[in-house]
Amino acid sequence: MTIRTFQCNMLQENCYVVNDNTREAVIIDCGAFYDSERQAIVDYCRSNQLTPRYLLCTHGHFDHIFGCDTISKTFGLKASLHPDDNIIYQNIERSCQEFLGTGYGRTLPPTVALNDGDIVRFGNHQLQVLHTPGHSPGSAIFYCQEENVAFSGDTLFRMSIGRTDLEFGSWTDMMQSLQTVVAHLPANTVVYPGHGPHTTIASELAMNPYLR
């Protein structure tokens, strides 16, 4: 499995393009805001002859979905996310106005529901959807058991966790997700978060104050 990270937008969000030797791929959390960021992701896929099969969203916050329209138009994909975040995804215009003082000005693609336990298959690999509400109601982790890899969105960061003080966030739900889902992932799982550097479950269990 090859994982390419693109750091996007003014909030330094991590977008991941993941593929295997079949050249089938998934694009996770396309937060590409600037035209140059959008083009870099498209160029990477084309130059490596990748065929994106899914446009996956760990949650619906604006900084993780800015570039979904470009990926949809270029590769003919809908945005796949947990339905509990549809209200956040659909309100990107209001969110941009509130947080950035400017509108979004684009049309997001329609969504496909990803529910807890669903399997996303591409090439010779698969990702399991793990529902982890807290940062948002529909937050999810995409977990690849055979590669010991998890894409955690804004549920888990290196030595930290995502905010729960935003609209629809819940501290209670976040603690429940950390204790019942995150803490039970294998210790050798490498975690690729929505912001910041990658980490491992072992490191987080040992040193993350929210998991100890």
Secondary structure, 3 states (H helix, E strand, C coil): CEEEEEEECCCCEEEEEEECCCCEEEEECCCCCCHHHHHHHHHHHHHCCCEEEEEECCCCCHHHCCCHHHHHHHHCCCEEECHHHHHHHHCHHHHHHHHHCCCCCCCCCCEEECCCCCEEEECCEEEEEEECCCCCCCCEEEEECCCCEEEEECCEECCEECCCCCCCCCHHHHHHHHHHCHHHCCCCCEEEECECCCEEHHHHHHHCCCCC
